[in-house]
Amino acid sequence: MITLYSGPLSLFARKVEIALREKGLPFERVMVPFNQTTGYDPKHPEVLALNPKGQVPVLSDAGLVLYDSTVIVEYLDEAYPEIPLYPGSPAERARCRLDELFADEILLQALKPLMHRTGPCPADPARRAAQPARRAQCHRPAG
């Protein structure tokens, strides 16, 4: 049985879950605890034991443990070739991998300001101003 360690706000874990579902592969999902105040801290002990980076996603399949969503998806596509995820030709696969790299490393950076934890806004106006993604949330009427 495939086991996937996932987290509620992990886009990379979602990518792996989509691949598993597209391929019709049964899996057990272990949801790693998350809260808006501390995020994924403290780290999940099983994730720490399986991944030196200490983050999700982590996939375990018949004793093989993998981390990094791209490595996991490529493994799933090769280990379970039915319903391929990647195109057939080398050039098309390379373009697909570039699109995935763009989404993972470039597009994600542009989205990060939108992915903030909710919590109390800093009392210091200078600190509030330094957090542009939270300005609207932190606006306090004068008075």
Order of alpha helices (4+ residues) and beta strands (2+ residues): beta-alpha-beta-alpha-beta-beta-alpha-alpha-alpha-alpha-alpha
